[in-house]
Every structure is written in structure tokens, then in C-alpha cells.
């Protein structure tokens, strides 16, 4: 998937656990893990805003686009 999720980077910078972040954002640790590991198909803007508020960051600090390697170029 061309969208990479860097929640783990921000967690490390903020010295915060997944459980604490999930608690403060108001989502389950399991759902946060799905998002953190890049397996989510979508993220609500309200969830993204809550993540940014708790982590004191911008959406671009959590999500970035990576070009996919194309076979046969």
C-alpha cells in the first residue's frame, strides 16, 4: 500500500505506549494496532484529529505516501 503509517515513530518520540494512546484517543488497542501496522482500509478524520491532538503533531507526521515499485518499467 502506498500510504505508510508512522504512529510508532510518534509514540517513541512521545515515550507513550499503544495502550495509553488508545485510551486517550478513545479507540481500542486492537483498532489502533490495525491502524499502526498499516492494515487499516480507512481512518476517520475525527480519529486522525484525536491522534494529532494527543500526540501534538500534524497528520503528515503520522501518514505519508510512498511510491509503489512497478514491475516492468
Secondary structure, 3 states (H helix, E strand, C coil): CCEEECHHHHHHHHCCCHHHHHHHHCCCHHHHHHHHCCCCCCCCHHHHHHHHHHHCCCHHHHEEECCCCCCCC
